[in-house]
Amino acid sequence: MFAQSFTEELRAAAGEQWDRVINHRFTTELAKGDIDRCGKLKNLRFCNESTIAVESCSFSVFSIAVLKKYLIQDFRFLDAFVVLLASVIANGRSLEDRIPGCQFLAMITGKENTYFQRSFEKLGCSAEDRADIPDAEVTVKFCNLMRAVALTGTLGEMLSVIVVAEWIYLSWGEKVLPLTNRDDFLTYEWVDLHSGSYFAEVVTYLRGLLDKEGELIDEVGKKKCKEAFLHAVQLEEDFFEMAYSN
């Protein structure tokens, strides 16, 4: 029997939480095209208590659409993600290790960034509109994690965070690809960006770098990588849940 690679050990440590993330309802609703794009009107009730009477009142609020909320918050990762990926490239152990990362960085700042801009235009969500929407708590935490490991973490810790982000997305992207409805680029292009041979090669490349680090670092370094990896998995689950929160 072959020994597990370092990335396989980290994935195993995430246990059922990993499976919850890649099977989250967001992924199937997105692929099938059933995901909420328009928002929903909800009735809220409250009571106004006084010494004389208790007054029951209600009012309606319009909740932001799941997909719109997700994309607005996800786009705010982009700068921190670019910083993290650039740090992985800068701290790579050889030119051979850096080149695929540079190519992936070009895709993120090109094709993926363009997808966001086209999506916001279709959703009628201007930069001014987005500026009025505060960062979600999980968005702040994820950006802080990416920037922290980029600034002060080891190469292994940087890779641990970025491997979670890309490996999880490849896992659910490949799973829902056969279900994907092709009527609206808003949904199918996000699946396409996170599936297919090129993205699989990117994940293999990143996992390979982290596996290499696992062979070079000591137990203290491995523990730090595990902590970063599991933290990122938790934030991935929290992020999907955020999209459905009120």
Backbone bond lengths (Angstrom), bond angles and torsions (degrees), N, CA, C in turn:
res aa  C-N    CA-C-N  psi(-1)  N-CA   C-N-CA  omega(-1)  CA-C   N-CA-C  phi
1 M - - - 1.465 - - 1.527 109.65 -
2 F 1.343 115.55 134.10 1.453 120.14 -179.35 1.529 110.23 -79.34
3 A 1.318 115.86 143.42 1.459 120.36 176.92 1.528 109.97 -70.13
4 Q 1.330 116.82 147.80 1.458 121.12 177.15 1.522 110.25 -66.05
5 S 1.320 115.86 144.67 1.456 120.06 171.85 1.520 108.67 -73.50
6 F 1.313 116.35 166.97 1.463 120.97 -179.87 1.525 110.90 -60.45
7 T 1.335 117.70 -43.50 1.460 119.76 -179.36 1.530 110.91 -66.95
8 E 1.302 118.11 -34.08 1.468 120.77 176.02 1.530 110.69 -65.87
9 E 1.325 116.41 -38.80 1.465 120.07 176.52 1.529 110.96 -62.44
10 L 1.321 116.12 -42.46 1.460 120.33 179.76 1.528 110.79 -66.20
11 R 1.315 116.22 -42.71 1.475 120.45 177.50 1.531 110.08 -61.19
12 A 1.314 117.89 -42.18 1.469 121.29 179.28 1.525 110.87 -63.53
13 A 1.323 116.68 -35.11 1.465 120.76 179.87 1.529 111.67 -65.51
14 A 1.324 116.56 -27.88 1.469 120.51 178.53 1.523 111.50 -73.00
15 G 1.323 117.25 -21.76 1.460 122.27 174.03 1.515 114.15 56.84
16 E 1.331 115.43 -137.46 1.455 121.84 -175.07 1.524 112.79 -67.43
17 Q 1.317 116.59 -22.42 1.463 118.38 179.96 1.521 111.26 -62.19
18 W 1.318 116.60 -38.18 1.470 120.35 176.92 1.527 109.92 -58.10
19 D 1.323 116.57 -45.85 1.461 121.24 -179.13 1.522 111.12 -65.29
20 R 1.322 117.01 -36.66 1.469 119.69 177.75 1.514 111.06 -62.49
21 V 1.319 116.59 -40.12 1.461 120.22 -178.36 1.526 110.80 -67.01
22 I 1.318 117.59 -49.11 1.472 119.27 -174.95 1.531 112.27 -73.74
23 N 1.336 116.57 -14.43 1.464 120.31 176.80 1.526 112.13 -108.43
24 H 1.317 117.17 14.80 1.465 121.01 -178.72 1.526 110.07 -60.87
25 R 1.320 115.98 147.09 1.467 119.62 -176.92 1.522 112.86 -61.31
26 F 1.325 117.22 -25.81 1.460 119.83 177.32 1.524 110.84 -54.73
27 T 1.327 116.84 -41.55 1.467 120.95 -174.05 1.522 112.12 -66.71
28 T 1.331 117.40 -43.04 1.464 119.68 -179.31 1.524 111.46 -76.00
29 E 1.327 117.02 -37.88 1.465 119.25 177.40 1.526 110.72 -63.58
30 L 1.323 116.82 -39.62 1.456 121.11 177.25 1.523 110.46 -62.01
31 A 1.323 116.91 -50.83 1.457 121.01 -176.08 1.531 112.06 -62.53
32 K 1.309 116.83 -42.74 1.464 120.76 -178.39 1.529 112.90 -75.77
33 G 1.328 116.26 -11.50 1.453 119.94 -178.16 1.509 113.43 81.67
34 D 1.339 117.04 12.55 1.466 121.35 -178.22 1.521 113.04 -89.76
35 I 1.301 117.39 -4.93 1.457 120.22 -173.15 1.525 111.56 -65.89
36 D 1.319 116.48 144.73 1.459 122.35 -178.32 1.519 110.51 -65.22
37 R 1.351 115.75 120.65 1.458 121.59 177.21 1.525 112.45 -109.51
38 C 1.338 117.12 -14.76 1.470 120.68 -168.50 1.513 114.76 -109.99
39 G 1.316 118.25 -11.01 1.450 119.79 -175.98 1.522 111.00 82.60
40 K 1.312 116.13 168.13 1.456 120.59 -176.69 1.526 110.63 -135.96
41 L 1.338 114.57 143.57 1.455 120.50 175.87 1.522 108.75 -85.52
42 K 1.319 117.15 124.17 1.456 121.12 -177.79 1.522 110.33 -122.26
43 N 1.325 115.22 140.51 1.461 120.76 176.55 1.522 109.79 -93.68
44 L 1.309 116.52 128.23 1.458 122.23 177.24 1.522 108.84 -114.64
45 R 1.318 116.68 144.86 1.463 121.43 -178.81 1.528 109.75 -123.34
46 F 1.318 115.82 148.00 1.454 119.98 175.44 1.523 108.48 -149.65
47 C 1.296 115.76 162.51 1.462 121.27 179.75 1.527 110.09 -117.84
48 N 1.320 116.27 137.48 1.456 122.40 176.13 1.524 107.72 -109.17
49 E 1.328 116.47 105.32 1.454 120.25 -174.86 1.533 111.33 -91.55
50 S 1.307 116.17 138.81 1.466 121.68 173.84 1.521 108.45 -141.44
51 T 1.306 117.24 177.06 1.475 120.49 -179.74 1.517 111.33 -73.04
52 I 1.347 116.46 -16.44 1.455 120.19 -176.03 1.532 111.77 -96.38
53 A 1.315 116.55 -45.22 1.460 119.53 -174.69 1.511 110.26 -155.47
54 V 1.307 115.25 166.93 1.463 121.88 173.77 1.518 107.69 -112.09
55 E 1.307 116.65 117.01 1.453 122.05 -176.06 1.532 109.29 -99.59
56 S 1.304 117.59 124.72 1.464 122.45 178.21 1.515 108.58 -99.59
57 C 1.333 115.94 127.02 1.462 120.70 -177.59 1.521 110.05 -129.55
58 S 1.304 115.57 160.88 1.465 119.92 175.95 1.519 109.07 -143.05
59 F 1.312 115.01 155.06 1.458 120.41 175.39 1.520 108.13 -152.27
60 S 1.314 116.19 162.60 1.460 121.44 -176.94 1.519 109.86 -110.26
61 V 1.306 115.41 143.29 1.456 121.05 174.49 1.522 108.42 -130.16
62 F 1.311 115.94 151.03 1.466 120.21 179.73 1.523 108.07 -103.37
63 S 1.324 116.27 116.36 1.468 120.24 -178.29 1.518 109.91 -83.63
64 I 1.310 116.70 142.91 1.451 121.66 179.10 1.527 109.69 -67.09
65 A 1.310 117.38 140.97 1.455 122.06 -177.35 1.524 111.05 -59.73
66 V 1.335 115.25 147.42 1.463 121.13 -178.18 1.525 111.02 -57.77
67 L 1.331 116.69 -50.79 1.464 119.60 -176.51 1.525 111.32 -65.63
68 K 1.310 117.03 -40.90 1.459 120.71 179.69 1.523 110.75 -63.13
69 K 1.333 115.92 -45.48 1.465 120.10 178.89 1.528 110.71 -60.53
70 Y 1.327 115.31 -45.24 1.460 120.54 -179.75 1.525 111.10 -59.75
71 L 1.333 117.13 -48.83 1.461 120.43 -176.06 1.527 112.00 -66.54
72 I 1.321 116.28 -40.28 1.474 119.03 178.53 1.524 110.61 -59.90
73 Q 1.323 115.85 -46.71 1.464 119.46 -178.28 1.530 111.30 -72.09
74 D 1.322 117.13 -39.12 1.463 119.77 -178.89 1.527 111.46 -64.87
75 F 1.323 116.47 -37.03 1.462 120.15 178.98 1.528 111.30 -61.28
76 R 1.321 115.89 -27.57 1.468 119.62 -179.76 1.527 112.46 -74.37
77 F 1.316 116.82 -11.52 1.468 120.48 172.35 1.522 111.74 -76.73
78 L 1.333 116.15 -22.97 1.464 119.56 -164.35 1.522 112.71 -56.54
79 D 1.320 117.12 -46.04 1.462 119.29 -178.22 1.525 111.31 -64.33
80 A 1.344 116.94 -45.27 1.464 120.33 179.27 1.521 110.83 -64.63
81 F 1.332 116.56 -36.71 1.459 119.96 178.38 1.536 110.83 -65.97
82 V 1.322 116.84 -41.24 1.468 120.63 177.78 1.525 110.26 -61.71
83 V 1.333 116.29 -42.29 1.471 120.36 177.34 1.528 110.06 -60.37
84 L 1.334 116.75 -44.61 1.463 120.72 -179.16 1.521 111.26 -64.82
85 L 1.319 117.60 -47.66 1.460 120.35 -179.33 1.527 110.71 -63.90
86 A 1.328 116.95 -40.15 1.470 120.36 177.39 1.528 110.71 -62.85
87 S 1.326 116.96 -34.82 1.462 120.46 178.28 1.520 111.24 -69.53
88 V 1.327 116.33 -38.15 1.473 120.01 174.73 1.523 109.79 -60.09
89 I 1.316 115.86 -44.91 1.472 120.54 179.57 1.531 110.50 -62.35
90 A 1.332 115.97 -47.64 1.469 120.28 -177.61 1.524 112.16 -63.47
91 N 1.330 116.84 -32.39 1.461 121.06 -177.66 1.525 113.29 -95.88
92 G 1.316 116.31 4.64 1.457 120.16 178.25 1.520 111.78 -58.38
93 R 1.310 116.07 154.44 1.460 120.48 -173.93 1.525 113.88 -85.81
94 S 1.338 116.57 -8.90 1.465 119.29 179.59 1.522 109.55 -162.37
95 L 1.324 116.25 165.02 1.469 120.93 175.43 1.518 110.08 -60.72
96 E 1.309 116.60 -38.43 1.465 121.26 179.41 1.530 110.78 -60.16
97 D 1.324 116.24 -36.52 1.458 120.57 178.54 1.523 112.19 -74.06
98 R 1.314 117.26 -24.13 1.460 120.74 -174.98 1.529 113.85 -86.43
99 I 1.308 117.60 -35.76 1.470 120.71 -170.59 1.532 113.61 -57.82
100 P 1.340 120.52 -48.70 1.474 118.56 178.87 1.529 112.70 -61.57
101 G 1.324 116.66 -33.13 1.462 119.99 176.95 1.520 111.35 -65.16
102 C 1.328 116.93 -40.04 1.470 121.05 177.49 1.527 110.60 -62.32
103 Q 1.309 116.26 -41.57 1.464 120.56 179.56 1.524 111.33 -65.63
104 F 1.322 116.38 -39.37 1.462 120.27 177.61 1.526 110.79 -67.84
105 L 1.309 117.09 -38.08 1.462 121.32 177.87 1.527 110.56 -59.87
106 A 1.334 116.53 -39.70 1.464 120.47 177.99 1.524 111.12 -63.59
107 M 1.332 117.21 -37.15 1.459 120.56 178.78 1.531 110.82 -68.10
108 I 1.327 116.78 -42.32 1.461 121.00 -179.55 1.529 110.91 -62.21
109 T 1.312 116.95 -45.38 1.462 121.01 -177.51 1.528 112.28 -81.85
110 G 1.319 116.68 -8.65 1.454 121.10 178.07 1.513 112.04 -106.34
111 K 1.300 116.22 -87.89 1.467 121.88 -173.62 1.523 113.01 -60.45
112 E 1.342 117.52 -44.17 1.459 119.12 -177.92 1.522 111.50 -70.48
113 N 1.316 117.41 -42.18 1.459 120.42 177.38 1.527 110.90 -60.86
114 T 1.329 116.59 -39.94 1.459 121.09 178.47 1.522 111.21 -63.40
115 Y 1.334 116.62 -38.75 1.464 120.33 176.99 1.529 110.55 -57.15
116 F 1.318 117.20 -44.78 1.459 120.51 179.51 1.526 110.81 -60.79
117 Q 1.323 117.38 -45.85 1.459 120.63 -177.11 1.524 111.26 -63.75
118 R 1.330 117.22 -42.51 1.470 121.26 177.56 1.525 110.70 -65.04
119 S 1.325 116.59 -38.14 1.458 120.80 -179.04 1.522 110.97 -66.88
120 F 1.330 116.97 -44.82 1.460 119.69 179.37 1.528 110.92 -63.21
121 E 1.330 116.62 -36.23 1.463 119.99 177.97 1.529 110.37 -64.54
122 K 1.322 117.15 -44.54 1.467 120.11 -179.31 1.519 111.26 -66.66
123 L 1.327 116.72 -36.46 1.464 120.83 -179.78 1.530 112.69 -79.41
124 G 1.336 116.21 -3.46 1.462 119.65 -179.11 1.508 112.76 66.16
125 C 1.316 115.10 38.66 1.463 120.96 -175.26 1.529 109.02 -116.71
126 S 1.304 116.45 96.10 1.461 121.61 -176.34 1.523 111.33 -76.16
127 A 1.316 115.16 168.13 1.463 119.82 176.64 1.525 110.62 -60.42
128 E 1.335 116.41 -35.37 1.463 120.53 179.00 1.528 110.43 -67.26
129 D 1.334 116.16 -41.21 1.470 120.04 177.48 1.522 110.69 -61.35
130 R 1.323 115.54 -44.67 1.465 119.96 -177.61 1.525 111.36 -66.35
131 A 1.323 115.91 -32.77 1.465 119.76 -179.04 1.526 111.85 -65.73
132 D 1.332 116.56 -24.34 1.464 120.74 179.81 1.522 112.92 -80.38
133 I 1.331 116.93 -9.76 1.466 121.78 -178.06 1.532 108.36 -98.45
134 P 1.317 118.47 120.17 1.473 120.07 -177.20 1.521 112.05 -70.92
135 D 1.307 115.74 159.77 1.462 121.00 173.62 1.520 109.39 -63.65
136 A 1.332 116.37 136.97 1.460 120.17 171.76 1.530 108.59 -70.21
137 E 1.308 116.12 155.25 1.461 120.36 -179.71 1.530 111.17 -57.12
138 V 1.322 116.90 -42.17 1.464 119.78 -178.72 1.524 111.08 -68.39
139 T 1.315 117.45 -32.13 1.468 120.72 176.80 1.523 110.42 -62.53
140 V 1.316 115.87 -45.60 1.465 120.94 178.23 1.528 110.18 -60.16
141 K 1.322 116.44 -45.39 1.464 120.39 -178.27 1.523 111.61 -63.82
142 F 1.325 116.48 -41.77 1.464 119.70 -178.09 1.530 110.85 -68.97
143 C 1.318 116.56 -43.84 1.472 119.46 177.81 1.528 110.72 -62.08
144 N 1.325 116.12 -40.90 1.461 119.62 179.18 1.522 111.18 -63.64
145 L 1.341 116.86 -39.87 1.457 119.89 178.68 1.525 111.07 -63.50
146 M 1.321 116.43 -46.94 1.464 119.75 -178.74 1.529 111.72 -62.22
147 R 1.311 115.81 -43.78 1.470 118.94 -179.29 1.528 111.80 -70.38
148 A 1.322 116.72 -35.28 1.466 119.61 -179.27 1.521 111.31 -65.90
149 V 1.341 117.18 -47.26 1.469 118.03 -179.34 1.525 110.97 -70.26
150 A 1.333 117.00 -30.74 1.463 119.43 176.66 1.525 111.27 -65.34
151 L 1.332 116.05 -36.25 1.462 120.49 -175.80 1.525 113.14 -84.32
152 T 1.327 117.16 -42.98 1.463 119.46 -171.72 1.530 113.98 -125.41
153 G 1.321 118.31 -5.72 1.456 120.47 -177.38 1.512 113.43 -82.37
154 T 1.309 115.16 166.81 1.460 120.87 173.73 1.527 108.98 -79.39
155 L 1.316 116.49 167.76 1.457 120.44 175.77 1.528 110.05 -57.33
156 G 1.325 116.74 -39.54 1.457 120.35 178.83 1.520 112.43 -61.56
157 E 1.331 117.19 -41.54 1.463 120.27 178.81 1.527 111.27 -68.01
158 M 1.323 116.93 -40.43 1.466 119.84 176.03 1.528 110.64 -58.51
159 L 1.315 115.15 -47.51 1.462 120.30 -178.86 1.523 111.73 -65.96
160 S 1.322 116.98 -34.51 1.464 120.09 -179.85 1.524 111.39 -60.64
161 V 1.327 116.61 -40.63 1.456 120.89 179.78 1.528 111.03 -72.07
162 I 1.314 117.04 -45.24 1.463 119.53 -176.11 1.530 111.58 -72.50
163 V 1.319 117.79 -30.66 1.462 120.61 176.93 1.524 110.18 -65.66
164 V 1.320 117.47 -41.31 1.467 120.01 176.81 1.523 110.06 -58.47
165 A 1.330 116.29 -50.57 1.459 120.38 -176.90 1.526 112.02 -57.01
166 E 1.310 117.27 -44.76 1.465 120.10 -174.47 1.526 112.78 -85.30
167 W 1.313 117.91 -37.33 1.471 121.12 -178.55 1.524 110.49 -68.98
168 I 1.315 117.77 -41.86 1.467 120.59 176.84 1.520 110.38 -61.13
169 Y 1.327 116.51 -43.87 1.461 119.05 -178.10 1.527 111.88 -68.80
170 L 1.306 117.82 -37.31 1.464 119.33 174.23 1.531 110.11 -62.86
171 S 1.315 116.76 -40.67 1.469 120.84 -177.18 1.524 111.49 -62.02
172 W 1.330 116.82 -46.87 1.466 116.79 179.92 1.529 110.81 -78.46
173 G 1.329 117.54 -31.84 1.465 119.91 179.53 1.515 112.08 -61.55
174 E 1.323 116.92 -45.03 1.467 120.46 178.62 1.532 110.90 -68.08
175 K 1.320 116.31 -34.42 1.468 120.07 -177.97 1.526 111.68 -65.79
176 V 1.337 116.75 -41.41 1.465 119.54 -175.67 1.530 113.11 -92.98
177 L 1.306 118.28 -6.70 1.465 120.69 -176.74 1.530 112.86 -52.98
178 P 1.338 119.60 -45.13 1.480 118.80 179.65 1.527 113.99 -64.45
179 L 1.330 117.45 -18.92 1.462 121.73 -178.25 1.523 112.70 -92.09
180 T 1.318 116.90 -5.52 1.456 120.68 -165.19 1.523 113.25 -70.95
181 N 1.331 114.15 125.86 1.462 122.24 175.61 1.527 108.53 -80.42
182 R 1.332 116.46 135.83 1.468 121.40 -174.12 1.524 113.45 -103.33
183 D 1.328 117.45 22.03 1.463 119.89 -176.18 1.527 113.66 -84.18
184 D 1.320 117.98 -22.79 1.467 120.74 -172.26 1.526 109.58 -140.59
185 F 1.327 115.98 120.94 1.463 119.72 -178.08 1.524 111.96 -61.31
186 L 1.334 117.32 -26.01 1.459 120.16 179.87 1.520 111.72 -53.60
187 T 1.319 116.21 -37.53 1.458 120.19 -177.67 1.523 112.41 -96.68
188 Y 1.327 117.80 -50.27 1.468 117.70 -172.52 1.518 113.68 -71.62
189 E 1.328 118.26 -29.67 1.472 118.08 -179.63 1.529 111.60 -70.32
190 W 1.333 116.85 -30.36 1.469 118.68 177.78 1.525 109.86 -68.88
191 V 1.322 116.61 -35.90 1.464 120.18 174.10 1.533 109.70 -66.27
192 D 1.329 117.23 -45.48 1.464 120.91 -177.80 1.529 112.53 -62.61
193 L 1.327 115.93 -35.35 1.464 119.33 179.00 1.526 112.01 -66.17
194 H 1.334 116.13 -20.69 1.464 120.23 -175.35 1.524 112.27 -119.71
195 S 1.306 115.41 32.96 1.460 121.55 175.79 1.524 108.18 -153.03
196 G 1.339 116.26 177.86 1.453 119.65 177.39 1.518 113.62 91.11
197 S 1.319 114.60 172.76 1.469 120.71 -171.16 1.525 112.97 -66.11
198 Y 1.353 117.81 -41.16 1.462 117.87 -177.40 1.523 111.20 -65.14
199 F 1.332 116.70 -46.57 1.465 118.52 -178.19 1.525 110.75 -65.96
200 A 1.328 116.88 -34.86 1.466 120.08 176.28 1.528 110.42 -62.55
201 E 1.336 116.95 -38.73 1.457 120.87 177.39 1.524 111.23 -64.76
202 V 1.335 116.86 -37.87 1.469 120.79 177.81 1.529 110.43 -61.75
203 V 1.329 115.81 -46.13 1.461 119.66 -179.32 1.530 110.53 -65.36
204 T 1.316 117.45 -40.45 1.470 120.91 176.52 1.526 110.44 -60.59
205 Y 1.311 116.24 -42.10 1.471 121.90 178.26 1.527 111.19 -61.46
206 L 1.339 116.68 -49.43 1.464 120.40 -178.64 1.519 111.81 -65.79
207 R 1.322 116.43 -42.24 1.462 119.46 176.66 1.533 110.79 -62.72
208 G 1.320 116.40 -38.07 1.460 120.22 178.82 1.521 112.00 -61.61
209 L 1.334 115.95 -40.63 1.465 119.56 177.65 1.522 110.85 -64.12
210 L 1.335 116.25 -41.76 1.463 119.33 -179.41 1.526 111.34 -70.62
211 D 1.314 116.79 -36.51 1.467 119.78 175.64 1.533 110.13 -61.66
212 K 1.321 116.28 -39.15 1.465 120.73 178.38 1.529 110.50 -63.69
213 E 1.342 115.44 -42.61 1.468 118.97 177.85 1.528 110.63 -61.76
214 G 1.328 115.90 -37.24 1.457 120.07 -179.74 1.516 113.04 -61.23
215 E 1.315 116.09 -26.75 1.462 120.86 178.16 1.517 112.52 -83.31
216 L 1.338 116.78 -16.73 1.463 120.92 -173.39 1.528 113.96 -104.63
217 I 1.320 116.93 -24.68 1.471 119.33 -174.51 1.524 111.52 -94.13
218 D 1.335 115.23 163.37 1.467 120.31 -179.65 1.525 110.16 -87.33
219 E 1.329 116.34 -176.60 1.464 120.98 -175.85 1.531 111.60 -66.14
220 V 1.329 116.54 -33.96 1.467 119.15 177.19 1.526 109.48 -63.55
221 G 1.323 116.52 -43.92 1.459 120.72 178.21 1.519 112.03 -63.34
222 K 1.327 116.92 -39.18 1.469 120.46 178.10 1.522 111.21 -64.78
223 K 1.324 116.34 -38.05 1.456 120.09 179.21 1.528 110.88 -64.04
224 K 1.319 116.44 -40.81 1.464 120.15 178.29 1.519 110.89 -65.14
225 C 1.311 116.78 -38.53 1.467 120.62 177.08 1.522 110.66 -63.05
226 K 1.319 116.20 -43.51 1.463 120.90 179.49 1.519 110.91 -62.12
227 E 1.325 117.13 -42.66 1.461 120.83 179.21 1.525 110.57 -62.08
228 A 1.323 117.07 -43.74 1.465 120.84 179.37 1.526 110.92 -65.78
229 F 1.322 116.63 -41.10 1.458 122.57 -179.63 1.531 110.40 -61.73
230 L 1.320 117.00 -50.22 1.458 120.79 -177.30 1.531 111.88 -69.00
231 H 1.316 116.52 -34.04 1.468 120.39 175.07 1.524 109.90 -61.08
232 A 1.324 116.32 -44.44 1.463 120.59 -179.75 1.527 111.76 -65.58
233 V 1.325 117.57 -38.68 1.471 120.52 177.18 1.530 110.39 -61.26
234 Q 1.326 116.42 -43.98 1.464 120.33 178.04 1.519 111.22 -59.71
235 L 1.316 117.05 -42.88 1.457 120.61 -179.50 1.522 111.59 -67.72
236 E 1.321 118.09 -33.79 1.462 120.64 176.00 1.526 110.60 -62.08
237 E 1.322 116.68 -43.67 1.460 119.52 178.35 1.530 110.25 -66.15
238 D 1.311 116.70 -43.97 1.454 120.90 179.73 1.530 111.23 -61.11
239 F 1.319 116.63 -33.95 1.465 119.96 -177.69 1.525 111.13 -68.74
240 F 1.317 117.47 -43.99 1.463 119.34 176.15 1.532 110.75 -61.43
241 E 1.326 116.60 -41.25 1.451 119.99 179.53 1.535 111.39 -64.42
242 M 1.305 116.31 -37.10 1.473 121.18 178.86 1.525 111.32 -57.07
243 A 1.314 117.45 -37.32 1.465 120.75 -176.71 1.522 112.37 -62.19
244 Y 1.332 116.67 -23.47 1.474 121.22 -178.97 1.526 112.75 -102.99
245 S 1.309 117.60 0.76 1.460 120.51 -177.99 1.520 110.76 -79.07
246 N 1.321 116.48 158.74 1.463 121.28 179.54 1.518 111.05 -77.15
